[in-house]
Structures are given as C-alpha cells and as structure tokens.
Amino acid sequence: MRTVQITRFGTPDVLQVSEVEPPVPTAGEVLVRVAGTTFNNVDAAIRSGVMTGLIPVELPYTPGLEVSGTVEGTGERVIAFLGVPVGGGAAEFAAVPRELLVPAPRSVPLADAAVLPVAGLTAHQGLFEHGGLRAGQRVLVNGAGGGVGGFAVQLAKRAGAHVIATASARSRAAVQARGADEVIDYTTTALADALTEPVDLLFNNVSGDPADLSRLTDLVRDGGTAVSAPPLPLTDDEAREVHWKVLYVRNDTAQLSDLVKAVDAGELVLDVSDRRPLADLAAVHADGEAGRFRGRVVVTL
Ligand SMILES: NC(=O)c1ccc[n+]([C@@H]2O[C@H](COP(=O)([O-])OP(=O)(O)OC[C@H]3O[C@@H](n4cnc5c(N)ncnc54)[C@H](OP(=O)(O)O)[C@@H]3O)[C@@H](O)[C@H]2O)c1
C-alpha cells in the first residue's frame, strides 16, 4: 500500500511516499481503508523532532492523527482519533482499535469527515469541560479562522453564548456564517479597542508570544476563565482571579458521536478549505507551517 513515512526528523521533505505492506490488525483492531486524514500543527512538531523530548516518537513514523474511511470486510463508514503521537492515518490502510471507531457523518463526503475528531473534540472540551461555558455568557474565540476556532464558534453559538471571534479578512465571511455575533479583524484592530465589555470565557487558539497572549486576560471579567489550546506558559491574573487552563485534547468517542450527530443535523459545518492528495503531504506541511491555511485541509487517499 502507499503511505507516507518519516525515517528521520526534519523539514517537510523528510515526508516521503513509500510502498509498504498493509498493517495487520491485532486483536481488537480492524483494518480501515482510509478516505481522508488531516494536517494538524502538532504533526509538524512531531515531524521536526521537537516533540520527542515530551513524548517519544518511534521511527519510521506515519503521520495522520485522525482518519475517515471504511472498515475492510464490513464497509462501515467510520472516523477515528488515532492519538498523539500515534498517527498512521497517512496511508491507504490503517489498523485502528475498534474502540476508537465512531460512525462517520452521512451528510458530508467521507474524506471531509476526517477534519472532525481533533478539532471538534478540542473545541468541545475547551469550551465546555475547561471553560464551563453556559448559555447567555460572552465568549471570545481567538483564532476563529482555523480548524478548532471554526468549530468553537459554532458550538458556542449552539449553546446559547454571545460569540465574539477574531479573524482576518480571508476568514471573516466563514466565521460570520458559522454564527459569530461579532468578528474582530486581528490584523487591523486591537482587541482591547473592539471589545465593549469583558468576556466570561476567552478561548485562545493562537500560538504566539506567551507574554502577549497572557495579556488577553485583561479582556476577561474578574473570576472568568481563559483556556488555551496551544500549550503555552501563560501567566494568570492572580489579582482578578483569571486563571489560564491549558487544554490537552483527549479522545472521547461519546463526545465525537455527539459531534457527528450535530453535523448530520446541519448544526455543525465542516470548514474544509482544501483537499490535497497524499503525495502532497510534504507541501501540505510546508503550507501549514507557513500559515497559508484557513479552516481545515483534508489529505485524501
Ligand atoms: N492542546 C491540544 O490538545 C491542541 C489540540 C488542537 C489544536 N491545538 C493547537 O491549537 C491551535 C489552533 O489549532 P488549529 O488546528 O485550529 O490551528 P489552525 O487551523 O492552523 O489555525 C489557523 C488559523 O489561525 C488564525 N490565526 C493565525 N494567527 C492569528 C492571530 N494572531 N489572531 C487570530 N487568529 C490567528 C488564522 O486565521 P485567519 O484565517 O482569520 O487569518 C488561521 O486561519 C494550534 O496552535 C494547535 O497546535 C492544541
């Protein structure tokens, strides 16, 4: 089968297409014929080798933290979050523990459904598990043009929150269409100038200078919450009891099933901005690292 592997850490050109034997599922696993996988920022960190200090990555390594596809033999349409740094999605076939499988949404192309697990779960867990968001609250989604932010806007709106989102011109229309009540262009406007009153929850999806991002707590009401998806060393505002919670997405098939239901109910839109073939994976990494993507990009098999 065709796959992309890395045999050493480095720049995107270490991602090489190769022919290998399909994986042989062990007890509890099934063979999934992959339709789609994705690029997440953490894929670049794994590929470059900077993750290895935190989490061991065994070589050869096949990227692809999430997949959509069909189970060989039964034809079930499924999606799965394979785990960090487990991967294995960037291949024609992946051996996936059956317990990770969730029925894929029926209302969208199967390959596109690969964008749901990581970004959808991160958005859900960031807003509700870490952020405790409730109806009627004000939430600021910083970085709403990306994969996680796009879902966060929709889930927050669906939960009855007032949603303020940051996006540049290229993402403004999409973020508005997803339900943001206010969109602030971060390239032209200082957030502090645009916000009329503090928010109950700040959900940060932007990686950057921790000192700058820490100051976003100024936008949160006393005792409010700040959640960051990028795991950065952020500073709390102790005096006003605004504390950062750093999020590490965890797999949860029940939550993922609920997200699938929301997609099929037309309540959650997958913001797929591009579809690229597996052979393009090195270029996808280079584009992703250069910030050339908005929404989510699907890698198709
Ligand atoms: N800890 C975890 O478990 C976990 C899980 C998932 C993701 N993450 C992290 O969370 C972050 C978001 O993930 P993602 O997949 O959504 O990223 P993404 O899709 O790569 O986000 C890209 C978007 O970021 C926006 N952006 C860039 N700089 C910005 C700025 N200064 N202000 C506002 N928006 C800005 C751009 O929006 P425009 O198009 O509007 O310019 C772009 O569309 C990443 O750092 C990722 O590594 C962490």
The ligand as a Gaussian input file, in Angstrom:
#p B3LYP/6-31G(d) Opt

LIG

0 1
 N       -3.503000      21.182000      23.144000
 C       -4.216000      20.461000      22.291000
 O       -4.671000      19.368000      22.598000
 C       -4.492000      21.040000      20.935000
 C       -5.401000      20.410000      20.081000
 C       -5.654000      21.005000      18.847000
 C       -5.009000      22.181000      18.490000
 N       -4.108000      22.725000      19.332000
 C       -3.427000      23.971000      18.989000
 O       -4.421000      24.971000      18.937000
 C       -4.129000      25.932000      17.940000
 C       -5.286000      26.029000      16.977000
 O       -5.349000      24.838000      16.233000
 P       -5.982000      24.830000      14.797000
 O       -5.839000      23.464000      14.292000
 O       -7.313000      25.457000      14.833000
 O       -4.984000      25.811000      14.041000
 P       -5.063000      26.284000      12.541000
 O       -6.205000      25.632000      11.862000
 O       -3.706000      26.071000      11.978000
 O       -5.316000      27.844000      12.690000
 C       -5.086000      28.605000      11.579000
 C       -5.804000      29.920000      11.770000
 O       -5.154000      30.676000      12.774000
 C       -5.585000      32.008000      12.595000
 N       -4.614000      32.943000      13.162000
 C       -3.288000      32.975000      12.975000
 N       -2.738000      33.976000      13.686000
 C       -3.755000      34.610000      14.328000
 C       -3.831000      35.708000      15.224000
 N       -2.749000      36.401000      15.613000
 N       -5.041000      36.043000      15.714000
 C       -6.137000      35.382000      15.352000
 N       -6.125000      34.321000      14.501000
 C       -4.953000      33.949000      14.003000
 C       -5.723000      32.191000      11.105000
 O       -6.946000      32.861000      10.962000
 P       -7.333000      33.807000       9.721000
 O       -7.612000      32.865000       8.592000
 O       -8.510000      34.520000      10.245000
 O       -6.143000      34.701000       9.449000
 C       -5.797000      30.765000      10.542000
 O       -6.962000      30.527000       9.816000
 C       -2.819000      25.481000      17.307000
 O       -1.751000      26.136000      17.936000
 C       -2.772000      23.995000      17.632000
 O       -1.471000      23.477000      17.653000
 C       -3.842000      22.191000      20.546000

